[in-house]
Amino acid sequence: FKYIAEHFDKRVNATMYLLGYQAMLYVGNVVVSSPAGFMYDRIGFEHTYIIMGATALTFTLISAFTLS
């Protein structure tokens, strides 16, 4: 985002950010929905959400220590 802000016009910057954000939301939906559905069928709703929550917590903790 900083690179885009520095090298492009502000209108292009905002448009690229919004389009990229929306695109990543859709890609994330596609990537997560199939494994989540498979896990719902195999191990159940509760265990699936525990695994997904633990995964999110793991990435949050890694980010807290590695990002400045």
PEJO-V446173 format. One record per pair of residues at least 4 apart in sequence whose ideal C-beta (glycine too) atoms are under 6 Angstrom apart, sorted by the first residue. I is the first residue (numbers start at 1). J is the second residue. D is the distance in whole Angstrom. If there is no record, write none. Layout:
i & j & d
I & J & D
I & J & D
This chain:
i & j & d
4 & 8 & 5
4 & 13 & 5
4 & 16 & 6
5 & 13 & 5
8 & 12 & 4
8 & 13 & 5
16 & 20 & 6
24 & 28 & 6
28 & 32 & 6
29 & 33 & 6
32 & 36 & 6
39 & 43 & 6
39 & 48 & 4
40 & 45 & 6
40 & 48 & 5
43 & 47 & 4
49 & 53 & 6
62 & 66 & 6
63 & 67 & 5
